[in-house]
């Protein structure tokens, strides 16, 4: 005798319905269309079928089935659809009791089997339709969307021309302030240094001028004496002749 072990049933919930008075063929087509969908999307689809807004596509049992909008063959099995809605609600409640997240449940298994058909009593005895339904759901993993940095967007939206303009204004203000404060101090220092040096310069210029004036008449006297001597020497040889 072999034993089967349920592995990984912590995130799985199941439910079943037996001996339902619905068509097995309709149940097979509905289960084929809802398999591997989320419970929320499956309920929305079934409710639209009940309201006759959307048809169930028939793929296996499509003989003598008329076409519907958007599909080749389809029908509105309202009686079977109502049983599927109640089955999905029951499996969601079972998942909630196990502590699963009901907003992320995915249908992993949905089977419709033919049940024993009881005979009806009366003069015309006949078998009625009976179907077994079984469903299993798995808790899906919700992907977290990465957070977008809003700061980068704000920086990219700001035009580049405005940023350096503000920086230039700040630099000019910082540079201009110390220049204006130091300028009067430099001028005052230059005046203080220039005033004492100007006086001795004037005195030194005036003294050599006086010496030059005094020296000029002496030179003129020497030149006059030389000219007289030359004139006397020229007169002497004329007299001797």
Helices and strands as residue ranges (DSSP letters): E 12-20, H 24-34, H 39-50, E 56-57, E 74-75, H 78-97, G 102-104, E 105-114, E 131-139, H 150-157, H 160-240
